[in-house]
Amino acid sequence: MTDSSALDPEDRKIVTLARSARARNGVPEGAAVRDETGRTYVAGTVELESLRLSALQTAVAMAVASGAKSLESAAVVSEAGAVGDADRAAVRDLGGPATPVLLAGLDGAVHTTVTAG
């Protein structure tokens, strides 16, 4: 378990944004990513009849659509016990294998930090 109070302030910010997106939209997961310029992109789970994206996949897609060239960090707030392979792959595609992915519970406490690799 990672002590959330020990997080870099910018990482704490994306966890807070992810948690807010989840709560505001009433979706199972919220996510946020920070690009190479420090801009953040926030999203929730997308569940349409013809389109299903996790919150993290949606946040990465928003970053790409906005012109981001790379990612510095990613965070997801979920009840899940691990970051899924497809989510890590999306982060890796834009940020590279060393990009950290923070997994926080619904209370915002970071439980795990993994790399996209």
Secondary structure, 3 states (H helix, E strand, C coil): CCCHHHCCHHHHHHHHHHHHHHHHHCCCCEEEEEECCCCEEEEECEECCCCEECHHHHHHHHHHHCCCCCEEEEEEECCCCCCCHHHHHHHHHHHCCCCEEEEECCCCCEEEEEECC
